[in-house]
Amino acid sequence: MILRKFIPKDAETIIKWIKDERAFRQWSADRYPNFPISADDINCFYHKFGENMHIFSVIDAFDNVIGHFTLRYPNNNDKTVLRLGFVIIDDKLRCKGVGKQMVSCAVDYAFNKLKADELTLGVFENNFDAYYCYKSCGFVETGLIEQYICSCETWNCIEMHILNN
């Protein structure tokens, strides 16, 4: 597993992993107004963040994109806190330990390369596999829960974090 900077053509691969609107909302919450999205939608969205967001693709030994995530500074003035987001892996690789390995790489990069003190994320309570993946990587609930309306349902978003020891 190799981390590399996201390149625009990676978006074409990422959109193929999002099979339905429920999976789309679990991945993006309300960040995109409509499903389905295009590769251009992803690229335009990321372009707005500039240096406030580090965008990664994860590739395998054969140079295939197998995962994706972002690390962004939620408070532009505070470079000690990062937020992990848009975490997704190739749907054929789910529940095989690849997600845990990728999240562990994200944690390592945030703490050792970007020198963050804290890494936060939000995960919907109905996204069990992601929730348990984050817990297995050391994330703990912070007690904050936000609510989103997704597809006429109310979803609770569990806030989690991990501290740099």
C-alpha positions in Angstrom: 0.0 0.0 0.0 1.5 3.3 -1.1 0.1 6.8 -0.4 0.4 9.4 -3.1 -1.1 12.7 -3.8 -4.5 12.6 -5.5 -4.5 13.4 -9.2 -7.6 14.4 -11.0 -8.0 11.2 -13.0 -8.3 9.2 -9.7 -11.8 10.7 -9.3 -12.9 8.5 -12.2 -12.0 5.4 -10.2 -13.5 6.7 -6.9 -16.9 7.3 -8.3 -17.2 3.7 -9.5 -17.0 2.5 -5.9 -20.1 4.4 -4.9 -22.9 2.1 -5.9 -26.0 3.8 -4.5 -27.2 7.0 -2.8 -27.0 5.5 0.7 -23.3 4.6 0.2 -22.8 8.0 -1.4 -24.3 9.8 1.6 -22.3 7.7 4.1 -19.2 8.7 2.3 -20.0 12.4 1.6 -22.8 13.4 4.0 -24.2 16.6 2.6 -21.1 17.9 0.9 -22.4 17.2 -2.6 -26.0 18.2 -3.4 -26.9 15.5 -5.9 -26.3 11.8 -6.5 -24.7 10.5 -8.7 -21.6 12.7 -8.9 -19.1 12.9 -11.7 -15.3 12.9 -11.5 -15.5 16.6 -12.4 -17.7 17.2 -9.3 -15.0 15.7 -7.0 -12.2 17.6 -8.7 -14.0 21.0 -8.5 -14.9 20.3 -4.8 -11.3 19.6 -3.9 -10.0 22.5 -5.9 -11.8 24.9 -3.6 -9.8 23.8 -0.5 -6.3 24.7 -1.8 -3.6 24.2 0.8 -6.1 23.7 3.6 -6.6 20.0 2.4 -4.2 17.2 1.7 -5.8 14.8 -0.7 -4.5 11.2 -1.1 -5.0 8.2 -3.2 -3.8 4.8 -2.1 -2.3 2.6 -4.7 -1.3 -1.1 -4.8 1.9 -2.7 -6.1 0.5 -2.6 -9.6 -0.3 1.2 -9.5 -4.0 0.7 -9.2 -6.0 3.1 -7.1 -7.5 1.1 -4.3 -8.4 3.8 -1.7 -8.8 7.5 -1.0 -8.9 9.9 1.9 -8.4 13.6 2.8 -6.8 15.3 5.7 -7.9 18.9 6.2 -7.4 21.6 8.7 -10.9 22.4 10.1 -9.6 25.6 11.6 -7.3 27.5 9.2 -5.4 29.1 12.0 -4.7 25.9 13.9 -2.4 23.4 12.2 -2.3 21.0 15.2 -5.8 19.5 14.4 -6.6 17.6 11.2 -9.8 16.1 10.1 -9.9 12.8 8.2 -12.6 12.6 5.6 -13.8 11.2 2.3 -12.4 7.8 3.3 -13.3 5.1 0.8 -11.7 1.9 -0.6 -12.5 -0.2 -3.6 -15.7 -1.9 -2.8 -14.2 -5.3 -3.8 -11.6 -4.9 -1.0 -13.9 -4.0 1.9 -13.9 -6.1 5.0 -10.4 -7.5 4.2 -8.3 -5.3 6.4 -7.4 -2.8 3.6 -9.4 0.0 5.2 -7.7 -0.5 8.6 -4.3 -0.4 6.9 -5.2 2.7 5.0 -6.6 4.5 8.0 -3.5 3.6 10.0 -1.4 5.1 7.2 -3.5 8.3 7.4 -3.0 8.5 11.1 0.8 8.0 10.7 0.9 10.7 8.0 -1.1 13.1 10.1 1.1 12.7 13.2 4.5 12.0 11.7 4.6 14.1 8.5 2.1 16.9 9.2 2.9 17.0 13.0 -0.7 17.2 14.1 -1.6 16.7 17.8 -5.1 15.5 17.1 -7.0 13.8 14.2 -10.8 13.9 14.1 -13.5 12.4 12.0 -17.2 11.9 11.8 -18.9 8.6 11.0 -22.6 7.8 10.6 -23.8 5.3 13.2 -25.3 3.2 10.4 -21.9 2.8 8.8 -20.9 -0.1 11.1 -17.9 -1.3 9.1 -16.3 2.1 9.0 -17.1 2.8 12.7 -15.4 -0.4 13.8 -12.5 0.2 11.4 -11.8 3.6 13.1 -12.1 2.1 16.6 -9.6 -0.7 15.7 -7.2 2.1 14.6 -7.4 3.8 18.0 -10.1 6.4 17.4 -12.5 7.0 20.4 -15.8 8.8 20.5 -15.7 12.4 21.7 -19.3 12.5 22.8 -20.4 14.9 20.1 -23.1 13.8 17.8 -24.4 15.7 14.9 -27.6 15.0 13.0 -28.0 15.0 9.2 -31.0 14.5 7.0 -30.1 12.0 4.4 -32.7 10.6 1.9 -35.6 11.7 4.2 -34.0 9.9 7.2 -32.2 11.4 10.2 -28.7 10.0 10.6 -26.6 10.5 13.7 -22.9 11.3 13.0 -20.6 10.2 15.7 -17.6 12.4 16.3 -14.3 10.5 17.0 -10.7 11.4 17.5 -7.2 10.1 18.2 -4.5 12.0 19.9 -0.8 11.9 19.0 1.1 10.3 21.9 
